Amino acid sequence: MAVAFIPLDKAYLTAIWLETLFYGINICLFGSYVYILRFRRTRKITPIIFWVAVLMFCFSTTHVSLGFYRLIRGFIDLRDQPGGPGAYFSDVSTPPNVAKVTIHSINSILGDSIVVWRCWHVWGGNWRVCILPSLLIVASAVCGFAQAIIFAEAKSIHSAFADELEKWNGSLFGLSLVTNVVVTTLIAVRIWFMHREAAGVVGPFRYTKVLVLIIESAMIYSAALVIEITLYFIGSNAFYIVYDPIAQLTGIVPTMIIVMSVLGLTSSDLEAHASATGGSRSTRLSTMRFEDRRPAATVTSFPGLTTDTTTSGFSYPNTDDSVVDIRKGREDKVHA
């Protein structure tokens, strides 16, 4: 069966099944985030980041619940109505569908904002880099809320591919894709330059860095948007199979970025760890036990994140100071 001719009811049933699967991943990830904050936190995060993560999870929960409600409504309650389930799912003006569209837009805006925040952090707090992505997010918000209004008023339109809706859907999907492509490129370029500056250090993190880059720059979400836009503009009902699960990805990817920031597993943290452990012989000598007269080391403060006095697994004392302490110890023995 050609992709373009998948029946709407079959596409919607598959979409809700996949969204439920992604929602399970979302639950595990959010639960891990709460556990880390409660029991294993090494860094304090600003309240706004925490509440954004909570809001995204709540919106994701509401979205999958509305999808399940529409599933029951279409396949059970209205299955004997003219047109069957397909007629119900094609009506874009029903309140549950309008609510889903609105929630999808809000979650997308919040998720894109987290990715832009990460871009600002990777670029060392350079706000000029984030001007274009921020403007794109504002434009996406305008199109998203306008789309919800158009859907609510489209009483006579029974297709998401109608000409009246295509310009709003296309604008929203396109702006979201451009935002993520721009931010992904900015983060990837910055991380590449960071790695190039530390080219002399070859640590065990070569493949880990690739995985971190994929997650940190939201490449997964960008790839899903490309598939979604392609299926929408060719008029395939398979578009729904991607559209609903993406509502969970908008919460999964940003939460993964937040968790990585809290645990110190971002690209900058791995680069610092590789520099501290893979350098010269004097660096390796610093792991030997000598009396340390310096105050306890503290974790570096990051933009958007405040820190305790507890050191994380990726924070190390200054290696040059450690070498000085070794030399002082040797001189004391000679004078003795």
SERO-4910 file (N, C-alpha, C, O; in steps of 0.05 Angstrom, whole numbers):
BEGIN
 pado doro    nc1    nc2    nc3   cac1   cac2   cac3    cc1    cc2    cc3    oc1    oc2    oc3
  Met    A     17    -24      0      0      0      0     18     25      0     36     27     16
  Ala    A     12     43    -18     28     68    -19     24     84      6      3     84     18
  Val    A     45     99     13     44    115     37     22    135     36      8    141     55
  Ala    A     18    147     12     -1    169      9    -30    159     12    -48    176     14
  Phe    A    -35    133     11    -62    123     11    -68    108     37    -87     92     37
  Ile    A    -54    113     58    -61    101     84    -87    113     94    -89    138     95
  Pro    A   -107     97    101   -132    108    111   -128    125    136   -110    119    152
  Leu    A   -144    145    139   -140    164    162   -144    150    188   -129    155    207
  Asp    A   -164    132    191   -168    119    216   -145    101    224   -137     99    247
  Lys    A   -133     87    204   -110     70    209    -86     87    217    -71     80    235
  Ala    A    -82    109    203    -60    127    209    -63    138    238    -43    140    252
  Tyr    A    -87    146    245    -91    158    272    -86    137    294    -75    143    315
  Leu    A    -96    113    289    -92     91    309    -62     86    313    -53     82    336
  Thr    A    -47     85    291    -18     80    293     -5    103    307     14     99    323
  Ala    A    -14    128    301     -2    152    314     -5    151    344     14    158    358
  Ile    A    -29    144    354    -33    144    382    -17    122    396     -7    126    418
  Trp    A    -14     99    382      2     78    394     31     86    397     43     82    417
  Leu    A     42    100    376     69    109    377     72    131    398     92    132    412
  Glu    A     53    149    399     55    171    419     55    159    447     69    169    465
  Thr    A     38    138    452     38    126    479     65    114    485     74    115    508
  Leu    A     78    102    465    105     90    469    125    112    476    140    109    495
  Phe    A    124    135    462    142    157    468    135    169    495    153    179    509
  Tyr    A    110    169    502    102    180    528    114    163    551    121    174    572
  Gly    A    116    137    547    129    120    567    158    128    571    168    129    593
  Ile    A    171    134    548    199    144    550    200    171    565    218    176    581
  Asn    A    180    187    559    179    214    572    175    211    602    188    226    618
  Ile    A    158    192    611    154    188    639    180    179    653    188    190    674
  Cys    A    194    160    641    219    150    652    240    173    654    254    175    674
  Leu    A    241    189    633    261    211    633    254    232    654    272    241    668
  Phe    A    229    239    655    221    260    675    224    249    703    233    264    721
  Gly    A    218    224    708    222    211    734    251    211    742    258    216    765
  Ser    A    269    206    722    297    206    728    306    235    734    324    239    752
  Tyr    A    295    254    721    302    282    726    295    290    755    311    303    769
  Val    A    271    282    764    262    289    791    280    274    811    287    285    832
  Tyr    A    286    249    805    304    233    823    331    246    826    342    248    848
  Ile    A    342    255    803    369    268    804    368    293    821    386    298    837
  Leu    A    347    309    817    345    334    832    342    328    862    352    344    879
  Arg    A    329    306    869    324    301    897    347    287    911    353    293    934
  Phe    A    360    268    897    380    251    911    408    253    900    427    248    915
  Arg    A    412    260    875    439    260    864    447    286    852    465    287    835
  Arg    A    435    307    860    441    333    848    469    343    855    476    342    879
  Thr    A    484    350    835    510    362    840    510    392    833    529    406    840
  Arg    A    490    401    819    487    429    813    458    438    817    440    423    813
  Lys    A    455    463    825    428    474    828    421    488    802    437    501    789
  Ile    A    396    485    794    387    498    770    367    520    778    355    519    799
  Thr    A    364    540    761    346    562    766    317    551    766    311    533    750
  Pro    A    300    563    782    272    553    783    258    553    756    241    535    751
  Ile    A    263    572    739    249    574    714    254    549    696    236    540    683
  Ile    A    279    539    697    285    515    681    270    491    692    259    475    677
  Phe    A    268    489    719    253    466    731    224    467    723    212    447    715
  Trp    A    212    491    725    183    494    719    177    490    690    155    481    683
  Val    A    196    498    672    192    493    644    191    463    639    174    453    623
  Ala    A    208    448    652    208    419    648    182    407    659    171    389    647
  Val    A    172    417    681    147    407    693    124    414    674    107    397    669
  Leu    A    123    438    663    102    446    645    102    429    620     81    420    611
  Met    A    125    424    609    127    407    585    116    379    590    103    367    573
  Phe    A    123    368    613    113    341    619     82    341    623     69    323    614
  Cys    A     72    362    636     43    364    640     28    367    613      8    354    608
  Phe    A     39    383    595     27    387    569     29    361    553     10    354    538
  Ser    A     51    347    555     54    321    541     33    301    551     22    286    535
  Thr    A     29    301    577      9    283    589    -19    290    579    -35    272    572
  Thr    A    -25    315    579    -52    324    569    -55    317    540    -77    309    531
  His    A    -34    320    524    -36    315    495    -42    285    490    -60    279    474
  Val    A    -28    267    503    -32    239    498    -60    231    509    -72    213    499
  Ser    A    -69    244    531    -95    238    542   -117    246    522   -137    231    519
  Leu    A   -115    270    510   -134    278    490   -134    260    466   -155    255    454
  Gly    A   -110    250    458   -109    232    436   -123    206    442   -137    195    425
  Phe    A   -121    196    466   -135    171    474   -165    176    475   -180    159    467
  Tyr    A   -173    200    484   -202    206    485   -213    206    457   -235    196    452
  Arg    A   -199    219    438   -208    219    410   -209    191    398   -226    185    381
  Leu    A   -191    174    407   -190    147    397   -216    132    406   -229    119    389
  Ile    A   -223    135    431   -247    122    441   -272    134    428   -291    120    420
  Arg    A   -271    161    425   -294    174    413   -299    166    384   -321    161    376
  Gly    A   -278    164    369   -280    157    341   -286    128    335   -303    121    318
  Phe    A   -272    110    350   -275     81    344   -297     67    359   -306     46    352
  Ile    A   -306     80    381   -327     67    398   -353     83    397   -373     72    388
  Asp    A   -352    108    405   -377    123    408   -390    130    381   -414    128    378
  Leu    A   -374    137    361   -384    146    336   -378    128    312   -377    136    289
  Arg    A   -373    103    318   -365     85    297   -387     79    277   -382     72    254
  Asp    A   -413     82    285   -435     76    267   -446    102    253   -465    100    239
  Gln    A   -433    124    258   -441    149    245   -433    149    216   -414    134    208
  Pro    A   -446    165    199   -438    166    170   -408    174    167   -399    193    179
  Gly    A   -394    158    152   -365    162    148   -348    147    168   -324    144    163
  Gly    A   -360    138    190   -345    122    209   -323    139    223   -324    163    224
  Pro    A   -303    125    235   -282    139    250   -267    160    233   -258    180    243
  Gly    A   -263    153    207   -249    171    189   -261    199    188   -247    219    187
  Ala    A   -288    200    187   -302    226    186   -297    242    211   -294    266    210
  Tyr    A   -297    228    234   -292    242    260   -264    253    261   -260    276    269
  Phe    A   -244    237    254   -216    246    256   -209    268    236   -191    283    240
  Ser    A   -224    269    214   -218    290    194   -230    317    202   -222    337    190
  Asp    A   -248    318    221   -260    343    230   -240    358    248   -236    351    271
  Val    A   -227    379    238   -206    392    252   -216    412    273   -201    422    289
  Ser    A   -243    417    272   -254    438    290   -265    427    316   -274    443    333
  Thr    A   -263    401    321   -273    390    347   -256    401    370   -231    403    366
  Pro    A   -268    407    393   -252    418    415   -228    402    423   -207    414    429
  Pro    A   -230    375    425   -205    360    432   -183    364    413   -159    366    420
  Asn    A   -189    366    387   -168    369    367   -156    397    369   -132    400    366
  Val    A   -173    417    372   -163    445    375   -145    446    400   -124    460    399
  Ala    A   -153    433    422   -136    433    446   -110    419    441    -89    429    450
  Lys    A   -110    397    426    -85    383    420    -66    401    403    -42    401    408
  Val    A    -77    415    383    -61    432    366    -49    455    383    -25    461    380
  Thr    A    -64    466    401    -54    488    418    -32    478    437    -11    491    439
  Ile    A    -37    455    449    -16    443    467      9    436    452     31    440    462
  His    A      6    425    428     29    419    411     46    444    406     70    443    407
  Ser    A     32    466    400     46    491    394     61    501    418     84    510    417
  Ile    A     48    500    442     60    510    466     85    494    473    106    505    480
  Asn    A     82    467    472    104    450    478    128    454    459    151    453    467
  Ser    A    121    459    434    142    464    414    157    490    420    181    491    417
  Ile    A    142    510    429    154    536    436    173    533    460    195    543    460
  Leu    A    163    519    480    179    514    504    204    498    498    226    504    507
  Gly    A    200    477    482    223    460    475    244    475    459    268    472    464
  Asp    A    235    491    439    254    507    424    268    527    441    292    533    437
  Ser    A    254    538    461    267    557    479    289    544    496    310    557    500
  Ile    A    285    519    504    306    505    519    330    501    501    353    503    510
  Val    A    326    494    476    348    489    457    363    516    452    388    516    451
  Val    A    349    538    450    362    564    447    377    571    472    399    583    470
  Trp    A    366    565    495    380    570    521    406    554    521    427    564    530
  Arg    A    406    529    511    430    513    510    450    525    491    474    525    496
  Cys    A    440    536    468    458    549    449    471    573    462    495    577    458
  Trp    A    456    589    477    467    612    490    489    604    510    509    617    513
  His    A    484    581    524    503    571    543    529    562    529    551    568    538
  Val    A    526    546    507    549    536    493    566    559    482    591    557    481
  Trp    A    553    580    474    568    603    463    577    622    485    583    646    479
  Gly    A    578    613    509    589    629    531    573    654    538    584    674    546
  Gly    A    546    652    535    529    674    543    528    697    522    521    719    529
  Asn    A    536    691    497    535    711    476    506    713    465    497    696    450
  Trp    A    492    734    474    464    736    467    460    743    438    438    738    427
  Arg    A    480    755    425    476    762    396    472    737    379    458    738    359
  Val    A    484    715    387    480    690    372    451    681    373    442    667    354
  Cys    A    437    687    394    410    677    398    388    696    388    365    690    391
  Ile    A    395    718    376    375    737    367    357    725    345    333    726    348
  Leu    A    369    714    324    353    702    302    336    679    312    312    678    306
  Pro    A    347    659    327    330    637    337    307    647    355    285    637    354
  Ser    A    312    668    371    291    679    388    269    692    371    245    688    377
  Leu    A    276    706    350    256    718    333    240    696    318    215    699    314
  Leu    A    253    675    311    239    652    298    219    639    317    198    631    309
  Ile    A    226    637    343    208    626    362    183    644    366    161    633    368
  Val    A    187    670    366    164    689    368    146    685    344    121    684    346
  Ala    A    158    683    320    142    679    296    127    652    297    104    650    288
  Ser    A    140    631    307    127    605    310    103    607    330     83    595    325
  Ala    A    106    623    351     85    626    370     61    639    357     38    631    362
  Val    A     66    660    341     44    674    328     29    655    309      5    654    309
  Cys    A     44    640    293     32    621    274     17    598    289     -4    589    280
  Gly    A     29    589    311     16    568    326    -11    575    338    -30    560    336
  Phe    A    -12    598    350    -38    607    362    -58    615    341    -82    611    344
  Ala    A    -48    627    319    -66    633    297    -77    607    284   -101    606    277
  Gln    A    -60    587    283    -69    561    272    -92    549    289   -111    539    278
  Ala    A    -89    551    316   -110    541    333   -136    555    329   -158    543    330
  Ile    A   -135    581    325   -160    597    321   -173    589    294   -197    585    293
  Ile    A   -156    586    274   -167    578    247   -179    550    249   -200    546    237
  Phe    A   -167    532    263   -178    505    266   -205    506    280   -223    492    272
  Ala    A   -207    522    301   -232    524    316   -255    535    299   -278    528    304
  Glu    A   -248    552    280   -269    565    263   -274    549    238   -293    556    223
  Ala    A   -259    529    232   -261    514    207   -283    492    209   -277    468    208
  Lys    A   -307    501    213   -329    481    217   -336    465    192   -345    442    194
  Ser    A   -331    477    169   -338    463    144   -314    450    131   -316    438    110
  Ile    A   -291    452    144   -267    439    133   -262    413    146   -260    412    171
  His    A   -259    392    131   -255    365    142   -229    352    132   -229    329    124
  Ser    A   -208    368    132   -182    357    124   -161    377    133   -163    401    129
  Ala    A   -140    366    146   -117    383    154   -101    392    130    -83    409    132
  Phe    A   -106    380    106    -91    387     82   -106    407     65    -98    413     42
  Ala    A   -128    418     75   -143    438     60   -126    463     55   -108    470     70
  Asp    A   -132    477     32   -116    500     25   -117    522     46    -97    536     50
  Glu    A   -140    525     60   -143    546     80   -125    541    104   -116    560    118
  Leu    A   -119    515    109   -102    508    132    -73    504    125    -56    505    142
  Glu    A    -68    499    100    -41    491     92    -21    513     97      2    508    105
  Lys    A    -29    538     92     -9    560     96     -2    564    126     21    571    132
  Trp    A    -21    559    144    -15    561    172      1    537    182     21    541    197
  Asn    A     -7    514    174      8    490    182     36    491    170     56    486    184
  Gly    A     38    498    145     64    499    132     83    520    145    106    515    148
  Ser    A     71    543    151     87    564    164     97    555    192    120    560    198
  Leu    A     80    543    207     87    534    234    109    512    233    129    514    247
  Phe    A    105    492    216    124    470    213    151    481    202    172    474    212
  Gly    A    149    499    182    173    509    170    189    526    190    214    524    191
  Leu    A    176    544    205    190    561    224    203    544    246    226    549    254
  Ser    A    189    524    255    200    506    276    225    492    265    245    489    280
  Leu    A    223    483    240    246    469    228    270    488    225    293    481    232
  Val    A    265    512    215    287    531    211    299    538    238    324    540    240
  Thr    A    283    542    259    294    548    285    313    526    294    335    532    304
  Asn    A    304    501    292    321    479    301    345    475    284    367    468    294
  Val    A    343    479    258    366    476    240    387    498    247    411    492    248
  Val    A    378    523    251    396    544    258    410    539    284    435    542    287
  Val    A    394    531    305    406    527    331    424    502    331    446    502    343
  Thr    A    416    481    317    433    457    314    459    464    301    480    455    310
  Thr    A    459    480    280    483    488    267    501    505    285    526    500    286
  Leu    A    489    524    299    505    541    317    519    524    339    542    528    345
  Ile    A    504    506    351    515    489    372    537    471    361    558    468    373
  Ala    A    531    458    338    551    440    326    576    455    319    598    444    323
  Val    A    574    479    307    598    494    300    614    501    325    639    499    325
  Arg    A    600    510    346    614    518    370    629    494    383    652    497    391
  Ile    A    615    472    384    628    448    396    651    438    378    672    429    389
  Trp    A    649    441    352    670    433    334    695    450    339    717    440    340
  Phe    A    691    476    342    713    494    348    726    488    375    750    490    379
  Met    A    709    482    395    719    475    421    737    450    419    758    449    432
  His    A    728    431    404    743    406    401    769    411    385    790    399    391
  Arg    A    767    429    366    791    435    350    812    449    367    836    444    364
  Glu    A    804    467    385    823    480    403    837    461    421    860    465    429
  Ala    A    823    439    428    835    419    446    843    394    430    841    372    440
  Ala    A    852    399    405    859    377    387    881    359    397    883    336    390
  Gly    A    898    371    415    921    355    425    913    335    446    929    318    453
  Val    A    889    337    455    879    319    476    862    297    463    842    303    451
  Val    A    870    272    466    855    250    455    846    232    479    862    217    489
  Gly    A    821    234    486    812    219    509    793    197    501    789    192    477
  Pro    A    780    183    520    762    161    514    734    170    507    715    154    509
  Phe    A    730    196    500    704    207    497    697    212    468    678    227    462
  Arg    A    712    200    449    708    207    421    679    201    412    667    218    400
  Tyr    A    669    177    418    643    170    409    621    181    428    599    187    419
  Thr    A    628    185    453    609    198    472    603    226    463    581    235    465
  Lys    A    623    240    453    619    268    444    600    269    421    584    287    419
  Val    A    601    249    403    582    249    381    554    246    391    536    260    381
  Leu    A    549    228    410    523    224    421    513    249    436    490    257    433
  Val    A    531    261    451    524    286    466    517    308    446    497    322    451
  Leu    A    532    310    424    526    330    404    498    326    392    483    345    388
  Ile    A    491    301    386    465    295    374    442    303    393    423    315    384
  Ile    A    446    297    419    425    303    438    424    333    444    403    346    443
  Glu    A    448    344    449    450    372    458    440    392    436    430    413    443
  Ser    A    444    386    411    436    404    390    408    397    379    400    410    359
  Ala    A    394    378    391    367    371    382    365    361    354    346    368    339
  Met    A    385    346    345    385    336    318    362    316    313    351    314    292
  Ile    A    355    301    335    334    281    332    308    295    326    293    287    308
  Tyr    A    302    317    340    277    332    335    277    345    307    257    345    294
  Ser    A    300    355    298    302    367    272    296    346    250    282    352    230
  Ala    A    307    322    254    302    301    234    273    293    233    262    288    211
  Ala    A    259    292    256    231    286    257    215    308    243    195    301    230
  Leu    A    223    333    246    208    354    233    211    353    203    192    359    188
  Val    A    234    345    193    238    342    164    219    320    153    206    324    132
  Ile    A    216    298    167    198    277    159    169    287    160    153    281    141
  Glu    A    162    301    181    135    311    184    127    330    161    106    327    150
  Ile    A    145    349    155    139    369    134    137    355    107    120    362     91
  Thr    A    154    336    102    154    322     76    127    307     72    114    309     51
  Leu    A    119    293     93     93    278     91     69    296     89     50    290     76
  Tyr    A     71    319    102     48    338    101     45    350     73     22    351     63
  Phe    A     66    358     60     64    371     35     60    352     11     53    361    -11
  Ile    A     64    326     16     56    307     -5     27    297     -1     17    281    -16
  Gly    A     14    308     21    -13    301     26    -18    273     36    -40    262     31
  Ser    A      1    262     50     -2    234     60    -14    234     88     -6    250    105
  Asn    A    -33    215     93    -43    212    120    -22    201    139    -26    202    164
  Ala    A      0    191    128     22    182    146     34    205    161     49    201    181
  Phe    A     27    229    153     35    253    168     26    251    197     41    259    215
  Tyr    A      2    241    203     -8    238    230      9    219    246     12    222    271
  Ile    A     21    199    233     37    179    248     62    193    260     73    184    280
  Val    A     71    214    247     94    229    257     86    252    275     99    259    294
  Tyr    A     64    265    268     55    290    282     50    286    311     60    301    328
  Asp    A     35    265    318     28    261    347     52    252    363     56    263    385
  Pro    A     69    234    354     93    227    370    112    251    374    126    252    394
  Ile    A    113    269    354    130    293    357    122    310    381    138    323    393
  Ala    A     96    309    388     87    323    412    101    313    437    104    328    456
  Gln    A    109    288    438    125    277    460    154    284    457    168    289    477
  Leu    A    164    284    432    192    292    428    198    320    437    220    327    446
  Thr    A    178    338    434    181    366    443    187    367    473    198    387    482
  Gly    A    178    347    488    184    346    516    209    329    523    223    335    542
  Ile    A    213    308    507    235    289    513    262    302    508    279    301    526
  Val    A    266    314    485    292    325    478    301    348    497    323    347    506
  Pro    A    284    368    502    293    389    521    299    378    549    317    387    562
  Thr    A    283    359    558    287    347    585    314    333    586    328    333    606
  Met    A    321    319    564    347    306    562    370    326    564    390    321    577
  Ile    A    366    349    552    386    370    553    389    381    581    412    385    591
  Ile    A    367    385    595    368    394    623    381    374    641    398    382    657
  Val    A    375    348    638    387    327    654    417    326    650    432    324    669
  Met    A    425    329    625    454    328    619    468    352    632    491    349    641
  Ser    A    455    375    632    467    399    645    470    395    675    490    403    686
  Val    A    449    383    687    450    379    716    472    359    723    486    362    744
  Leu    A    475    338    707    495    317    713    523    324    704    542    309    710
  Gly    A    526    346    690    553    353    680    562    335    657    585    327    656
  Leu    A    544    327    639    550    310    617    548    324    590    546    311    569
  Thr    A    550    350    590    548    365    565    575    365    551    595    355    562
  Ser    A    576    376    527    601    375    511    623    390    525    646    381    525
  Ser    A    617    413    537    638    428    551    649    413    575    673    415    581
  Asp    A    632    399    589    641    383    612    659    360    603    680    355    616
  Leu    A    652    346    582    668    324    572    695    334    561    716    321    565
  Glu    A    695    358    549    719    370    539    738    377    562    762    372    561
  Ala    A    727    388    583    743    395    607    754    370    620    777    370    629
  His    A    738    348    621    747    323    632    770    311    616    790    302    627
  Ala    A    767    312    589    788    301    572    813    317    575    835    305    575
  Ser    A    811    343    577    835    360    580    849    354    607    873    355    608
  Ala    A    833    348    628    845    343    654    858    316    657    876    312    673
  Thr    A    849    297    641    858    269    644    876    259    622    890    239    625
  Gly    A    875    273    599    890    262    576    913    279    567    923    276    545
  Gly    A    923    297    585    944    315    577    972    303    581    977    280    576
  Ser    A    990    320    591   1018    313    594   1023    295    618   1004    289    633
  Arg    A   1048    286    621   1055    269    644   1051    283    670   1044    270    690
  Ser    A   1057    310    671   1053    324    696   1024    324    705   1019    325    729
  Thr    A   1006    324    685    978    323    692    971    296    706    956    295    725
  Arg    A    983    274    695    977    248    707    989    246    735    978    232    752
  Leu    A   1012    260    740   1024    258    766   1006    271    787   1008    266    811
  Ser    A    988    290    778    972    304    798    952    285    811    939    293    831
  Thr    A    949    261    802    931    242    815    944    229    839    930    215    854
  Met    A    970    232    843    984    220    866    976    236    891    967    259    889
  Arg    A    978    223    914    969    235    939    991    251    952   1011    239    962
  Phe    A    988    277    953   1006    294    968    989    313    985    965    316    980
  Glu    A   1001    325   1004    986    343   1022    977    367   1006    993    379    992
  Asp    A    952    373   1007    941    396    992    935    418   1011    917    416   1028
  Arg    A    950    440   1008    946    463   1026    926    483   1015    919    503   1028
  Arg    A    915    478    991    897    496    979    868    491    989    862    469    998
  Pro    A    851    511    987    822    507    995    809    487    976    819    483    953
  Ala    A    787    476    984    773    456    968    764    468    942    756    491    940
  Ala    A    766    451    921    759    461    894    729    464    892    714    450    905
  Thr    A    720    483    876    692    487    872    685    483    843    702    485    826
  Val    A    660    477    838    651    473    811    647    499    796    638    519    808
  Thr    A    655    500    771    652    525    756    623    532    753    606    515    749
  Ser    A    617    558    754    589    568    751    583    571    722    599    583    707
  Phe    A    560    561    713    552    563    685    529    583    683    513    586    701
  Pro    A    527    596    660    504    614    656    478    598    657    476    577    644
  Gly    A    459    608    672    433    593    675    434    572    696    413    561    702
  Leu    A    457    566    707    460    545    727    476    557    750    497    569    745
  Thr    A    467    553    775    484    561    797    494    535    810    483    514    805
  Thr    A    515    537    825    528    512    835    531    512    865    531    533    878
  Asp    A    533    487    876    540    485    905    570    485    908    585    491    889
  Thr    A    578    479    932    607    476    937    615    447    933    638    440    936
  Thr    A    596    430    926    602    401    920    613    398    893    602    409    873
  Thr    A    635    384    890    646    380    864    633    357    850    626    337    863
  Ser    A    629    360    824    617    338    809    638    319    799    662    324    803
  Gly    A    629    298    785    648    278    775    666    288    753    685    275    746
  Phe    A    659    312    742    675    322    720    689    348    727    696    364    710
  Ser    A    693    353    753    707    377    762    733    369    775    734    352    793
  Tyr    A    755    381    767    781    374    776    796    399    785    792    420    774
  Pro    A    814    396    805    831    419    813    849    427    790    853    411    771
  Asn    A    860    451    792    879    460    772    904    443    772    917    440    793
  Thr    A    911    432    749    933    413    748    960    427    752    979    415    763
  Asp    A    962    452    744    987    467    748    994    471    777   1017    468    785
  Asp    A    973    477    793    977    480    822    986    454    835   1002    453    853
  Ser    A    975    431    824    982    405    835   1011    399    830   1024    388    848
  Val    A   1022    407    807   1050    403    801   1068    419    820   1089    410    829
  Val    A   1059    444    826   1074    461    844   1075    448    871   1096    449    884
  Asp    A   1052    436    881   1052    423    907   1071    399    907   1084    394    927
  Ile    A   1073    385    885   1092    362    884   1120    371    887   1136    359    901
  Arg    A   1127    393    872   1154    404    874   1161    414    903   1183    410    912
  Lys    A   1141    426    916   1146    436    943   1151    412    962   1168    414    979
  Gly    A   1137    390    957   1141    367    974   1169    355    971   1181    347    990
  Arg    A   1179    355    946   1206    345    941   1227    363    954   1246    354    965
  Glu    A   1223    390    952   1242    408    964   1243    405    994   1265    407   1006
  Asp    A   1220    401   1007   1220    397   1036   1236    372   1044   1250    373   1064
  Lys    A   1234    351   1027   1249    327   1034   1279    331   1031   1295    321   1047
  Val    A   1288    347   1011   1316    353   1007   1328    369   1030   1350    362   1040
  His    A   1313    389   1039   1322    406   1062   1323    389   1087   1340    394   1105
  Ala    A   1305    370   1090   1305    353   1114   1330    336   1115   1334    320   1134
***
